[in-house]
């Protein structure tokens, strides 16, 4: 069964196109290793992300995401 976490947060600064591309590249590489999929929406410093996969992997990833200094005010929606 697939486990999901959906959260919103606020970026500490407005991400450039290059920063978003680098984040996407790193995320794709790391998530492929653990079988995690999802979607990240970003607009004007606002972030919404869905993480899906095996529960242990998703929870571990979310723990790292929550501590990421590039954003704050992480709120779990689901």
Buried (B, 14 or more C-beta within 10 A) or exposed (E): EEBEBBBBBEBEEEBEEEBEEEBEEEBEEEBEEBEBBBEBEBEEEEBBBBBBBBEEBBEBBBEEBEEEEEBEEBEEEE
